[in-house]
Amino acid sequence: MTVKLFAMYTKPADEAAFLAHYHETHLPLVMKVPGLEKAVVNRIEKNLMGGEAPYFLIAELHFPDQATFDAAMASPENRAAGKDVMSFAKGLVTMLVASEG
Amino acid sequence: MTVKLFAMYTKPADEAAFLAHYHETHLPLVMKVPGLEKAVVNRIEKNLMGGEAPYFLIAELHFPDQATFDAAMASPENRAAGKDVMSFAKGLVTMLVASEG
């Protein structure tokens, strides 16, 4: 069963700088995490409930199973990606672990 | 480009009743929405930031493009699904429109 990490980012002060760092620096680090099956980046366009959307960007990191996910989280590559998150998105990010189904 | 609707539910008072209604009544209504490519239901297991997770369940409804999404939202099937949401998850749900990439 797919295990997913949802990384949910609230709106940054400088959207362009955030997106540049996200795509040019952060995502390449994430892609090195062992066992990662797929990364999907979703830009939030609209809150159907009205008002401002609570998130600006939601990334999904897909792993094939719990053991692969656990090993991925414990890897040096994941520590590097996590350290990078704290350099550009501290206070903006929420990370949730989910299982599909 | 895939257009996604994220339906994000906070924790209900009665989890078992919520999940029964969700899977037995709500999801079958959602699956009737024209143009829907895929529905993915994610159960949130853990907040990696510590503390309680802000959501209990996150569903993703995938549509192949904006025109299909717009037609889906305007359909009677979607109105029926929306009416059903309000019957079991009013005050629990946030719906965000996103584009991948």
N, CA and C atoms of all chains as a GROMACS GRO file, in nm:
protein
  606
    1MET      N    1   0.084  -0.121   0.000
    1MET     CA    2   0.000   0.000   0.000
    1MET      C    3   0.088   0.126   0.000
    2THR      N    4   0.054   0.214  -0.090
    2THR     CA    5   0.133   0.337  -0.101
    2THR      C    6   0.130   0.418   0.029
    3VAL      N    7   0.248   0.458   0.071
    3VAL     CA    8   0.259   0.552   0.183
    3VAL      C    9   0.301   0.686   0.124
    4LYS      N   10   0.230   0.790   0.166
    4LYS     CA   11   0.257   0.922   0.109
    4LYS      C   12   0.296   1.020   0.217
    5LEU      N   13   0.390   1.105   0.183
    5LEU     CA   14   0.418   1.220   0.267
    5LEU      C   15   0.359   1.342   0.196
    6PHE      N   16   0.266   1.409   0.264
    6PHE     CA   17   0.214   1.536   0.213
    6PHE      C   18   0.294   1.648   0.279
    7ALA      N   19   0.360   1.728   0.198
    7ALA     CA   20   0.429   1.847   0.248
    7ALA      C   21   0.346   1.966   0.204
    8MET      N   22   0.284   2.032   0.301
    8MET     CA   23   0.187   2.137   0.272
    8MET      C   24   0.243   2.272   0.317
    9TYR      N   25   0.255   2.363   0.222
    9TYR     CA   26   0.320   2.491   0.248
    9TYR      C   27   0.218   2.605   0.245
   10THR      N   28   0.218   2.687   0.348
   10THR     CA   29   0.136   2.808   0.344
   10THR      C   30   0.208   2.911   0.257
   11LYS      N   31   0.136   3.018   0.227
   11LYS     CA   32   0.186   3.118   0.131
   11LYS      C   33   0.312   3.188   0.182
   12PRO      N   34   0.419   3.185   0.104
   12PRO     CA   35   0.542   3.253   0.148
   12PRO      C   36   0.533   3.403   0.121
   13ALA      N   37   0.619   3.479   0.187
   13ALA     CA   38   0.622   3.625   0.165
   13ALA      C   39   0.664   3.655   0.021
   14ASP      N   40   0.764   3.584  -0.028
   14ASP     CA   41   0.813   3.606  -0.164
   14ASP      C   42   0.789   3.478  -0.245
   15GLU      N   43   0.678   3.476  -0.318
   15GLU     CA   44   0.638   3.354  -0.390
   15GLU      C   45   0.741   3.313  -0.495
   16ALA      N   46   0.793   3.411  -0.567
   16ALA     CA   47   0.887   3.380  -0.675
   16ALA      C   48   1.016   3.320  -0.620
   17ALA      N   49   1.067   3.378  -0.511
   17ALA     CA   50   1.191   3.327  -0.450
   17ALA      C   51   1.167   3.187  -0.393
   18PHE      N   52   1.051   3.168  -0.332
   18PHE     CA   53   1.015   3.037  -0.278
   18PHE      C   54   1.013   2.932  -0.388
   19LEU      N   55   0.943   2.962  -0.497
   19LEU     CA   56   0.928   2.865  -0.605
   19LEU      C   57   1.062   2.836  -0.673
   20ALA      N   58   1.144   2.939  -0.687
   20ALA     CA   59   1.276   2.918  -0.747
   20ALA      C   60   1.357   2.822  -0.660
   21HIS      N   61   1.359   2.848  -0.529
   21HIS     CA   62   1.435   2.758  -0.440
   21HIS      C   63   1.372   2.619  -0.440
   22TYR      N   64   1.241   2.616  -0.438
   22TYR     CA   65   1.171   2.486  -0.432
   22TYR      C   66   1.209   2.399  -0.552
   23HIS      N   67   1.199   2.456  -0.670
   23HIS     CA   68   1.221   2.376  -0.791
   23HIS      C   69   1.369   2.354  -0.823
   24GLU      N   70   1.451   2.453  -0.795
   24GLU     CA   71   1.591   2.442  -0.837
   24GLU      C   72   1.679   2.373  -0.732
   25THR      N   73   1.643   2.386  -0.606
   25THR     CA   74   1.728   2.331  -0.499
   25THR      C   75   1.658   2.220  -0.422
   26HIS      N   76   1.534   2.248  -0.377
   26HIS     CA   77   1.471   2.152  -0.286
   26HIS      C   78   1.430   2.022  -0.357
   27LEU      N   79   1.358   2.036  -0.467
   27LEU     CA   80   1.308   1.916  -0.536
   27LEU      C   81   1.422   1.823  -0.581
   28PRO      N   82   1.532   1.876  -0.634
   28PRO     CA   83   1.644   1.786  -0.667
   28PRO      C   84   1.696   1.708  -0.545
   29LEU      N   85   1.695   1.770  -0.427
   29LEU     CA   86   1.737   1.697  -0.305
   29LEU      C   87   1.636   1.589  -0.271
   30VAL      N   88   1.507   1.623  -0.282
   30VAL     CA   89   1.401   1.525  -0.252
   30VAL      C   90   1.412   1.405  -0.346
   31MET      N   91   1.441   1.432  -0.473
   31MET     CA   92   1.445   1.324  -0.572
   31MET      C   93   1.557   1.223  -0.544
   32LYS      N   94   1.652   1.263  -0.461
   32LYS     CA   95   1.762   1.172  -0.424
   32LYS      C   96   1.726   1.078  -0.310
   33VAL      N   97   1.612   1.101  -0.244
   33VAL     CA   98   1.575   1.018  -0.128
   33VAL      C   99   1.551   0.875  -0.175
   34PRO      N  100   1.620   0.778  -0.115
   34PRO     CA  101   1.608   0.639  -0.163
   34PRO      C  102   1.468   0.584  -0.142
   35GLY      N  103   1.418   0.514  -0.244
   35GLY     CA  104   1.287   0.450  -0.233
   35GLY      C  105   1.172   0.537  -0.280
   36LEU      N  106   1.199   0.666  -0.304
   36LEU     CA  107   1.093   0.755  -0.354
   36LEU      C  108   1.045   0.705  -0.489
   37GLU      N  109   0.915   0.685  -0.500
   37GLU     CA  110   0.856   0.631  -0.622
   37GLU      C  111   0.819   0.745  -0.716
   38LYS      N  112   0.766   0.852  -0.655
   38LYS     CA  113   0.712   0.962  -0.736
   38LYS      C  114   0.696   1.083  -0.647
   39ALA      N  115   0.724   1.200  -0.702
   39ALA     CA  116   0.695   1.326  -0.634
   39ALA      C  117   0.598   1.404  -0.721
   40VAL      N  118   0.490   1.450  -0.662
   40VAL     CA  119   0.391   1.528  -0.736
   40VAL      C  120   0.377   1.664  -0.667
   41VAL      N  121   0.392   1.770  -0.743
   41VAL     CA  122   0.383   1.904  -0.686
   41VAL      C  123   0.252   1.968  -0.733
   42ASN      N  124   0.170   2.010  -0.639
   42ASN     CA  125   0.040   2.070  -0.669
   42ASN      C  126   0.040   2.216  -0.625
   43ARG      N  127   0.014   2.304  -0.721
   43ARG     CA  128  -0.002   2.446  -0.688
   43ARG      C  129  -0.150   2.470  -0.657
   44ILE      N  130  -0.176   2.528  -0.542
   44ILE     CA  131  -0.315   2.552  -0.504
   44ILE      C  132  -0.364   2.680  -0.572
   45GLU      N  133  -0.477   2.666  -0.642
   45GLU     CA  134  -0.527   2.777  -0.723
   45GLU      C  135  -0.643   2.848  -0.656
   46LYS      N  136  -0.722   2.775  -0.578
   46LYS     CA  137  -0.849   2.832  -0.532
   46LYS      C  138  -0.902   2.754  -0.412
   47ASN      N  139  -0.966   2.826  -0.322
   47ASN     CA  140  -1.037   2.764  -0.210
   47ASN      C  141  -1.186   2.763  -0.244
   48LEU      N  142  -1.240   2.645  -0.269
   48LEU     CA  143  -1.382   2.638  -0.310
   48LEU      C  144  -1.476   2.679  -0.196
   49MET      N  145  -1.425   2.682  -0.073
   49MET     CA  146  -1.508   2.721   0.040
   49MET      C  147  -1.512   2.874   0.053
   50GLY      N  148  -1.440   2.944  -0.034
   50GLY     CA  149  -1.434   3.089  -0.026
   50GLY      C  150  -1.316   3.133   0.060
   51GLY      N  151  -1.274   3.258   0.042
   51GLY     CA  152  -1.161   3.309   0.120
   51GLY      C  153  -1.029   3.257   0.066
   52GLU      N  154  -0.923   3.296   0.134
   52GLU     CA  155  -0.790   3.255   0.088
   52GLU      C  156  -0.768   3.107   0.118
   53ALA      N  157  -0.696   3.040   0.029
   53ALA     CA  158  -0.665   2.898   0.051
   53ALA      C  159  -0.567   2.886   0.168
   54PRO      N  160  -0.583   2.784   0.251
   54PRO     CA  161  -0.492   2.767   0.365
   54PRO      C  162  -0.351   2.722   0.324
   55TYR      N  163  -0.335   2.678   0.199
   55TYR     CA  164  -0.202   2.636   0.151
   55TYR      C  165  -0.176   2.695   0.014
   56PHE      N  166  -0.048   2.708  -0.014
   56PHE     CA  167   0.001   2.766  -0.140
   56PHE      C  168   0.048   2.652  -0.233
   57LEU      N  169   0.107   2.551  -0.173
   57LEU     CA  170   0.162   2.439  -0.249
   57LEU      C  171   0.150   2.312  -0.163
   58ILE      N  172   0.110   2.204  -0.227
   58ILE     CA  173   0.105   2.075  -0.160
   58ILE      C  174   0.185   1.975  -0.244
   59ALA      N  175   0.292   1.923  -0.187
   59ALA     CA  176   0.371   1.820  -0.256
   59ALA      C  177   0.336   1.684  -0.198
   60GLU      N  178   0.331   1.584  -0.286
   60GLU     CA  179   0.309   1.446  -0.242
   60GLU      C  180   0.432   1.366  -0.277
   61LEU      N  181   0.487   1.300  -0.177
   61LEU     CA  182   0.598   1.208  -0.202
   61LEU      C  183   0.545   1.067  -0.181
   62HIS      N  184   0.553   0.987  -0.287
   62HIS     CA  185   0.495   0.852  -0.285
   62HIS      C  186   0.604   0.747  -0.259
   63PHE      N  187   0.574   0.657  -0.167
   63PHE     CA  188   0.662   0.543  -0.138
   63PHE      C  189   0.579   0.415  -0.149
   64PRO      N  190   0.640   0.306  -0.194
   64PRO     CA  191   0.561   0.186  -0.222
   64PRO      C  192   0.506   0.115  -0.098
   65ASP      N  193   0.573   0.130   0.016
   65ASP     CA  194   0.526   0.060   0.137
   65ASP      C  195   0.590   0.123   0.261
   66GLN      N  196   0.545   0.075   0.376
   66GLN     CA  197   0.588   0.136   0.503
   66GLN      C  198   0.739   0.116   0.527
   67ALA      N  199   0.790  -0.002   0.495
   67ALA     CA  200   0.932  -0.029   0.521
   67ALA      C  201   1.020   0.062   0.437
   68THR      N  202   0.981   0.082   0.311
   68THR     CA  203   1.058   0.172   0.223
   68THR      C  204   1.049   0.316   0.274
   69PHE      N  205   0.929   0.353   0.319
   69PHE     CA  206   0.912   0.488   0.374
   69PHE      C  207   1.000   0.508   0.497
   70ASP      N  208   0.998   0.411   0.588
   70ASP     CA  209   1.076   0.423   0.712
   70ASP      C  210   1.226   0.436   0.681
   71ALA      N  211   1.272   0.354   0.585
   71ALA     CA  212   1.414   0.360   0.546
   71ALA      C  213   1.445   0.495   0.481
   72ALA      N  214   1.352   0.544   0.401
   72ALA     CA  215   1.372   0.674   0.335
   72ALA      C  216   1.385   0.785   0.439
   73MET      N  217   1.295   0.783   0.539
   73MET     CA  218   1.297   0.889   0.641
   73MET      C  219   1.428   0.889   0.719
   74ALA      N  220   1.487   0.769   0.735
   74ALA     CA  221   1.610   0.757   0.814
   74ALA      C  222   1.736   0.781   0.732
   75SER      N  223   1.722   0.810   0.603
   75SER     CA  224   1.839   0.821   0.514
   75SER      C  225   1.908   0.956   0.526
   76PRO      N  226   2.038   0.961   0.497
   76PRO     CA  227   2.109   1.090   0.494
   76PRO      C  228   2.052   1.184   0.388
   77GLU      N  229   2.002   1.127   0.277
   77GLU     CA  230   1.943   1.211   0.172
   77GLU      C  231   1.819   1.283   0.224
   78ASN      N  232   1.741   1.213   0.306
   78ASN     CA  233   1.622   1.278   0.363
   78ASN      C  234   1.660   1.383   0.466
   79ARG      N  235   1.765   1.355   0.542
   79ARG     CA  236   1.811   1.457   0.638
   79ARG      C  237   1.854   1.583   0.564
   80ALA      N  238   1.921   1.565   0.450
   80ALA     CA  239   1.964   1.681   0.371
   80ALA      C  240   1.843   1.759   0.317
   81ALA      N  241   1.743   1.686   0.271
   81ALA     CA  242   1.622   1.753   0.219
   81ALA      C  243   1.550   1.825   0.333
   82GLY      N  244   1.544   1.761   0.450
   82GLY     CA  245   1.478   1.822   0.566
   82GLY      C  246   1.550   1.947   0.614
   83LYS      N  247   1.681   1.941   0.610
   83LYS     CA  248   1.760   2.058   0.649
   83LYS      C  249   1.734   2.174   0.552
   84ASP      N  250   1.725   2.139   0.425
   84ASP     CA  251   1.695   2.241   0.324
   84ASP      C  252   1.557   2.304   0.346
   85VAL      N  253   1.457   2.221   0.379
   85VAL     CA  254   1.323   2.275   0.407
   85VAL      C  255   1.331   2.383   0.514
   86MET      N  256   1.406   2.352   0.619
   86MET     CA  257   1.413   2.447   0.730
   86MET      C  258   1.484   2.576   0.690
   87SER      N  259   1.564   2.570   0.582
   87SER     CA  260   1.635   2.691   0.535
   87SER      C  261   1.546   2.786   0.456
   88PHE      N  262   1.436   2.734   0.399
   88PHE     CA  263   1.355   2.824   0.314
   88PHE      C  264   1.207   2.821   0.349
   89ALA      N  265   1.164   2.727   0.434
   89ALA     CA  266   1.018   2.715   0.458
   89ALA      C  267   0.986   2.689   0.605
   90LYS      N  268   1.076   2.727   0.693
   90LYS     CA  269   1.048   2.709   0.836
   90LYS      C  270   0.923   2.790   0.873
   91GLY      N  271   0.832   2.728   0.944
   91GLY     CA  272   0.710   2.798   0.984
   91GLY      C  273   0.603   2.798   0.876
   92LEU      N  274   0.638   2.752   0.755
   92LEU     CA  275   0.540   2.747   0.646
   92LEU      C  276   0.490   2.605   0.621
   93VAL      N  277   0.566   2.507   0.665
   93VAL     CA  278   0.540   2.370   0.620
   93VAL      C  279   0.477   2.281   0.728
   94THR      N  280   0.383   2.200   0.684
   94THR     CA  281   0.325   2.093   0.765
   94THR      C  282   0.350   1.964   0.688
   95MET      N  283   0.395   1.859   0.756
   95MET     CA  284   0.420   1.732   0.688
   95MET      C  285   0.336   1.622   0.751
   96LEU      N  286   0.254   1.563   0.667
   96LEU     CA  287   0.163   1.458   0.713
   96LEU      C  288   0.193   1.328   0.643
   97VAL      N  289   0.191   1.219   0.720
   97VAL     CA  290   0.208   1.086   0.664
   97VAL      C  291   0.071   1.025   0.643
   98ALA      N  292   0.049   0.969   0.525
   98ALA     CA  293  -0.082   0.913   0.492
   98ALA      C  294  -0.067   0.778   0.425
   99SER      N  295  -0.171   0.697   0.435
   99SER     CA  296  -0.178   0.574   0.357
   99SER      C  297  -0.299   0.583   0.266
  100GLU      N  298  -0.280   0.535   0.145
  100GLU     CA  299  -0.391   0.538   0.048
  100GLU      C  300  -0.491   0.429   0.080
  101GLY      N  301  -0.617   0.460   0.058
  101GLY     CA  302  -0.720   0.355   0.067
  101GLY      C  303  -0.812   0.374   0.186
  102MET      N  304  -0.304   1.938  -1.850
  102MET     CA  305  -0.249   1.934  -1.714
  102MET      C  306  -0.358   1.894  -1.614
  103THR      N  307  -0.322   1.798  -1.533
  103THR     CA  308  -0.421   1.748  -1.435
  103THR      C  309  -0.467   1.859  -1.341
  104VAL      N  310  -0.598   1.868  -1.327
  104VAL     CA  311  -0.658   1.957  -1.226
  104VAL      C  312  -0.711   1.867  -1.115
  105LYS      N  313  -0.679   1.903  -0.993
  105LYS     CA  314  -0.717   1.820  -0.879
  105LYS      C  315  -0.802   1.898  -0.781
  106LEU      N  316  -0.900   1.830  -0.728
  106LEU     CA  317  -0.972   1.884  -0.614
  106LEU      C  318  -0.925   1.808  -0.491
  107PHE      N  319  -0.870   1.880  -0.396
  107PHE     CA  320  -0.835   1.820  -0.266
  107PHE      C  321  -0.951   1.846  -0.170
  108ALA      N  322  -1.011   1.739  -0.121
  108ALA     CA  323  -1.114   1.753  -0.017
  108ALA      C  324  -1.050   1.707   0.113
  109MET      N  325  -1.029   1.801   0.204
  109MET     CA  326  -0.953   1.776   0.325
  109MET      C  327  -1.047   1.783   0.445
  110TYR      N  328  -1.054   1.674   0.518
  110TYR     CA  329  -1.149   1.663   0.629
  110TYR      C  330  -1.076   1.662   0.763
  111THR      N  331  -1.121   1.745   0.854
  111THR     CA  332  -1.069   1.738   0.991
  111THR      C  333  -1.136   1.620   1.062
  112LYS      N  334  -1.085   1.587   1.177
  112LYS     CA  335  -1.129   1.468   1.250
  112LYS      C  336  -1.276   1.477   1.292
  113PRO      N  337  -1.356   1.380   1.252
  113PRO     CA  338  -1.498   1.383   1.292
  113PRO      C  339  -1.515   1.332   1.435
  114ALA      N  340  -1.629   1.363   1.495
  114ALA     CA  341  -1.658   1.317   1.631
  114ALA      C  342  -1.668   1.164   1.632
  115ASP      N  343  -1.734   1.108   1.532
  115ASP     CA  344  -1.752   0.963   1.524
  115ASP      C  345  -1.680   0.912   1.399
  116GLU      N  346  -1.557   0.866   1.416
  116GLU     CA  347  -1.475   0.828   1.301
  116GLU      C  348  -1.536   0.711   1.223
  117ALA      N  349  -1.588   0.612   1.294
  117ALA     CA  350  -1.642   0.494   1.227
  117ALA      C  351  -1.765   0.531   1.145
  118ALA      N  352  -1.853   0.613   1.201
  118ALA     CA  353  -1.974   0.655   1.128
  118ALA      C  354  -1.936   0.739   1.006
  119PHE      N  355  -1.838   0.826   1.025
  119PHE     CA  356  -1.790   0.910   0.915
  119PHE      C  357  -1.736   0.822   0.802
  120LEU      N  358  -1.650   0.727   0.836
  120LEU     CA  359  -1.588   0.644   0.732
  120LEU      C  360  -1.690   0.554   0.662
  121ALA      N  361  -1.787   0.506   0.739
  121ALA     CA  362  -1.892   0.423   0.677
  121ALA      C  363  -1.969   0.507   0.576
  122HIS      N  364  -2.012   0.628   0.616
  122HIS     CA  365  -2.085   0.713   0.522
  122HIS      C  366  -1.996   0.751   0.404
  123TYR      N  367  -1.872   0.781   0.434
  123TYR     CA  368  -1.780   0.825   0.328
  123TYR      C  369  -1.766   0.718   0.219
  124HIS      N  370  -1.739   0.596   0.263
  124HIS     CA  371  -1.711   0.489   0.166
  124HIS      C  372  -1.838   0.431   0.102
  125GLU      N  373  -1.945   0.422   0.182
  125GLU     CA  374  -2.064   0.353   0.130
  125GLU      C  375  -2.158   0.448   0.055
  126THR      N  376  -2.159   0.574   0.092
  126THR     CA  377  -2.254   0.668   0.031
  126THR      C  378  -2.184   0.778  -0.049
  127HIS      N  379  -2.086   0.842   0.014
  127HIS     CA  380  -2.028   0.959  -0.051
  127HIS      C  381  -1.944   0.923  -0.174
  128LEU      N  382  -1.852   0.830  -0.157
  128LEU     CA  383  -1.761   0.797  -0.267
  128LEU      C  384  -1.836   0.745  -0.391
  129PRO      N  385  -1.937   0.662  -0.374
  129PRO     CA  386  -2.015   0.622  -0.493
  129PRO      C  387  -2.079   0.741  -0.566
  130LEU      N  388  -2.121   0.844  -0.492
  130LEU     CA  389  -2.176   0.964  -0.557
  130LEU      C  390  -2.065   1.039  -0.632
  131VAL      N  391  -1.950   1.050  -0.568
  131VAL     CA  392  -1.836   1.118  -0.632
  131VAL      C  393  -1.796   1.047  -0.761
  132MET      N  394  -1.797   0.914  -0.758
  132MET     CA  395  -1.753   0.837  -0.875
  132MET      C  396  -1.844   0.857  -0.996
  133LYS      N  397  -1.964   0.911  -0.972
  133LYS     CA  398  -2.057   0.938  -1.083
  133LYS      C  399  -2.031   1.073  -1.151
  134VAL      N  400  -1.946   1.156  -1.091
  134VAL     CA  401  -1.922   1.290  -1.147
  134VAL      C  402  -1.856   1.275  -1.284
  135PRO      N  403  -1.914   1.334  -1.387
  135PRO     CA  404  -1.862   1.316  -1.523
  135PRO      C  405  -1.723   1.377  -1.539
  136GLY      N  406  -1.635   1.303  -1.606
  136GLY     CA  407  -1.500   1.353  -1.633
  136GLY      C  408  -1.399   1.317  -1.526
  137LEU      N  409  -1.446   1.264  -1.413
  137LEU     CA  410  -1.353   1.225  -1.306
  137LEU      C  411  -1.263   1.113  -1.357
  138GLU      N  412  -1.133   1.136  -1.345
  138GLU     CA  413  -1.034   1.041  -1.397
  138GLU      C  414  -1.000   0.939  -1.290
  139LYS      N  415  -0.990   0.988  -1.165
  139LYS     CA  416  -0.942   0.904  -1.056
  139LYS      C  417  -0.975   0.970  -0.924
  140ALA      N  418  -1.012   0.890  -0.826
  140ALA     CA  419  -1.030   0.941  -0.689
  140ALA      C  420  -0.932   0.863  -0.602
  141VAL      N  421  -0.855   0.935  -0.523
  141VAL     CA  422  -0.760   0.872  -0.432
  141VAL      C  423  -0.793   0.918  -0.290
  142VAL      N  424  -0.812   0.821  -0.201
  142VAL     CA  425  -0.847   0.855  -0.063
  142VAL      C  426  -0.725   0.827   0.025
  143ASN      N  427  -0.680   0.928   0.097
  143ASN     CA  428  -0.563   0.916   0.184
  143ASN      C  429  -0.604   0.932   0.329
  144ARG      N  430  -0.577   0.831   0.409
  144ARG     CA  431  -0.600   0.841   0.554
  144ARG      C  432  -0.475   0.898   0.617
  145ILE      N  433  -0.491   1.004   0.693
  145ILE     CA  434  -0.374   1.066   0.757
  145ILE      C  435  -0.338   0.988   0.883
  146GLU      N  436  -0.211   0.949   0.890
  146GLU     CA  437  -0.167   0.862   1.001
  146GLU      C  438  -0.090   0.939   1.106
  147LYS      N  439  -0.020   1.045   1.063
  147LYS     CA  440   0.076   1.107   1.155
  147LYS      C  441   0.113   1.247   1.108
  148ASN      N  442   0.135   1.334   1.206
  148ASN     CA  443   0.187   1.467   1.178
  148ASN      C  444   0.336   1.467   1.211
  149LEU      N  445   0.420   1.477   1.107
  149LEU     CA  446   0.566   1.470   1.132
  149LEU      C  447   0.617   1.591   1.209
  150MET      N  448   0.536   1.698   1.213
  150MET     CA  449   0.578   1.818   1.284
  150MET      C  450   0.547   1.805   1.434
  151GLY      N  451   0.485   1.692   1.473
  151GLY     CA  452   0.445   1.674   1.612
  151GLY      C  453   0.303   1.723   1.634
  152GLY      N  454   0.241   1.675   1.740
  152GLY     CA  455   0.104   1.716   1.771
  152GLY      C  456   0.004   1.645   1.683
  153GLU      N  457  -0.122   1.680   1.700
  153GLU     CA  458  -0.227   1.614   1.623
  153GLU      C  459  -0.224   1.664   1.478
  154ALA      N  460  -0.254   1.574   1.384
  154ALA     CA  461  -0.259   1.613   1.244
  154ALA      C  462  -0.377   1.706   1.222
  155PRO      N  463  -0.362   1.808   1.136
  155PRO     CA  464  -0.473   1.900   1.111
  155PRO      C  465  -0.585   1.839   1.028
  156TYR      N  466  -0.559   1.724   0.966
  156TYR     CA  467  -0.663   1.655   0.887
  156TYR      C  468  -0.666   1.507   0.922
  157PHE      N  469  -0.783   1.450   0.897
  157PHE     CA  470  -0.810   1.309   0.925
  157PHE      C  471  -0.806   1.230   0.794
  158LEU      N  472  -0.855   1.292   0.690
  158LEU     CA  473  -0.864   1.228   0.558
  158LEU      C  474  -0.846   1.335   0.450
  159ILE      N  475  -0.769   1.301   0.348
  159ILE     CA  476  -0.754   1.390   0.233
  159ILE      C  477  -0.786   1.309   0.108
  160ALA      N  478  -0.890   1.350   0.038
  160ALA     CA  479  -0.926   1.285  -0.088
  160ALA      C  480  -0.877   1.372  -0.203
  161GLU      N  481  -0.830   1.307  -0.308
  161GLU     CA  482  -0.790   1.378  -0.431
  161GLU      C  483  -0.881   1.333  -0.543
  162LEU      N  484  -0.943   1.428  -0.609
  162LEU     CA  485  -1.022   1.397  -0.728
  162LEU      C  486  -0.945   1.453  -0.848
  163HIS      N  487  -0.910   1.366  -0.939
  163HIS     CA  488  -0.827   1.404  -1.054
  163HIS      C  489  -0.913   1.423  -1.178
  164PHE      N  490  -0.889   1.534  -1.247
  164PHE     CA  491  -0.955   1.562  -1.375
  164PHE      C  492  -0.846   1.592  -1.478
  165PRO      N  493  -0.870   1.556  -1.604
  165PRO     CA  494  -0.762   1.566  -1.702
  165PRO      C  495  -0.726   1.709  -1.744
  166ASP      N  496  -0.821   1.802  -1.733
  166ASP     CA  497  -0.792   1.940  -1.773
  166ASP      C  498  -0.897   2.034  -1.714
  167GLN      N  499  -0.874   2.164  -1.733
  167GLN     CA  500  -0.960   2.265  -1.671
  167GLN      C  501  -1.103   2.260  -1.724
  168ALA      N  502  -1.118   2.239  -1.854
  168ALA     CA  503  -1.252   2.237  -1.913
  168ALA      C  504  -1.334   2.121  -1.857
  169THR      N  505  -1.271   2.005  -1.844
  169THR     CA  506  -1.340   1.889  -1.788
  169THR      C  507  -1.374   1.914  -1.642
  170PHE      N  508  -1.282   1.976  -1.570
  170PHE     CA  509  -1.307   2.008  -1.429
  170PHE      C  510  -1.425   2.104  -1.417
  171ASP      N  511  -1.426   2.209  -1.499
  171ASP     CA  512  -1.534   2.308  -1.492
  171ASP      C  513  -1.670   2.244  -1.522
  172ALA      N  514  -1.673   2.158  -1.623
  172ALA     CA  515  -1.798   2.089  -1.658
  172ALA      C  516  -1.840   1.995  -1.544
  173ALA      N  517  -1.742   1.930  -1.483
  173ALA     CA  518  -1.772   1.839  -1.371
  173ALA      C  519  -1.834   1.916  -1.255
  174MET      N  520  -1.775   2.032  -1.223
  174MET     CA  521  -1.825   2.110  -1.109
  174MET      C  522  -1.968   2.158  -1.132
  175ALA      N  523  -2.003   2.182  -1.259
  175ALA     CA  524  -2.136   2.233  -1.293
  175ALA      C  525  -2.239   2.122  -1.310
  176SER      N  526  -2.199   1.998  -1.296
  176SER     CA  527  -2.290   1.885  -1.325
  176SER      C  528  -2.386   1.856  -1.210
  177PRO      N  529  -2.503   1.800  -1.243
  177PRO     CA  530  -2.596   1.760  -1.138
  177PRO      C  531  -2.536   1.653  -1.046
  178GLU      N  532  -2.451   1.567  -1.101
  178GLU     CA  533  -2.386   1.464  -1.018
  178GLU      C  534  -2.298   1.528  -0.911
  179ASN      N  535  -2.228   1.636  -0.950
  179ASN     CA  536  -2.145   1.705  -0.851
  179ASN      C  537  -2.229   1.778  -0.747
  180ARG      N  538  -2.342   1.831  -0.790
  180ARG     CA  539  -2.431   1.896  -0.693
  180ARG      C  540  -2.480   1.793  -0.591
  181ALA      N  541  -2.512   1.673  -0.640
  181ALA     CA  542  -2.558   1.566  -0.548
  181ALA      C  543  -2.447   1.528  -0.450
  182ALA      N  544  -2.323   1.517  -0.500
  182ALA     CA  545  -2.210   1.483  -0.412
  182ALA      C  546  -2.186   1.595  -0.310
  183GLY      N  547  -2.196   1.720  -0.357
  183GLY     CA  548  -2.177   1.835  -0.268
  183GLY      C  549  -2.284   1.843  -0.160
  184LYS      N  550  -2.407   1.813  -0.199
  184LYS     CA  551  -2.517   1.812  -0.101
  184LYS      C  552  -2.492   1.704   0.004
  185ASP      N  553  -2.443   1.590  -0.042
  185ASP     CA  554  -2.412   1.481   0.052
  185ASP      C  555  -2.301   1.522   0.149
  186VAL      N  556  -2.196   1.588   0.098
  186VAL     CA  557  -2.088   1.635   0.188
  186VAL      C  558  -2.146   1.718   0.302
  187MET      N  559  -2.236   1.808   0.266
  187MET     CA  560  -2.291   1.896   0.369
  187MET      C  561  -2.375   1.819   0.471
  188SER      N  562  -2.422   1.698   0.432
  188SER     CA  563  -2.504   1.619   0.524
  188SER      C  564  -2.421   1.545   0.628
  189PHE      N  565  -2.292   1.521   0.598
  189PHE     CA  566  -2.213   1.442   0.696
  189PHE      C  567  -2.081   1.508   0.735
  190ALA      N  568  -2.042   1.615   0.664
  190ALA     CA  569  -1.910   1.672   0.692
  190ALA      C  570  -1.910   1.825   0.693
  191LYS      N  571  -2.025   1.884   0.717
  191LYS     CA  572  -2.032   2.030   0.724
  191LYS      C  573  -1.941   2.078   0.838
  192GLY      N  574  -1.860   2.177   0.810
  192GLY     CA  575  -1.770   2.228   0.913
  192GLY      C  576  -1.641   2.148   0.926
  193LEU      N  577  -1.635   2.033   0.860
  193LEU     CA  578  -1.513   1.951   0.867
  193LEU      C  579  -1.429   1.963   0.740
  194VAL      N  580  -1.491   2.005   0.631
  194VAL     CA  581  -1.425   1.993   0.501
  194VAL      C  582  -1.374   2.126   0.446
  195THR      N  583  -1.256   2.118   0.385
  195THR     CA  584  -1.198   2.227   0.306
  195THR      C  585  -1.174   2.171   0.167
  196MET      N  586  -1.213   2.245   0.064
  196MET     CA  587  -1.192   2.196  -0.073
  196MET      C  588  -1.105   2.294  -0.149
  197LEU      N  589  -0.992   2.242  -0.196
  197LEU     CA  590  -0.896   2.325  -0.268
  197LEU      C  591  -0.879   2.274  -0.410
  198VAL      N  592  -0.873   2.367  -0.504
  198VAL     CA  593  -0.846   2.333  -0.643
  198VAL      C  594  -0.698   2.354  -0.669
  199ALA      N  595  -0.636   2.256  -0.734
  199ALA     CA  596  -0.491   2.261  -0.757
  199ALA      C  597  -0.459   2.218  -0.899
  200SER      N  598  -0.345   2.265  -0.948
  200SER     CA  599  -0.293   2.213  -1.074
  200SER      C  600  -0.158   2.150  -1.046
  201GLU      N  601  -0.135   2.038  -1.110
  201GLU     CA  602  -0.007   1.969  -1.093
  201GLU      C  603   0.102   2.042  -1.168
  202GLY      N  604   0.221   2.044  -1.108
  202GLY     CA  605   0.338   2.094  -1.182
  202GLY      C  606   0.388   2.226  -1.132
   0.00000   0.00000   0.00000
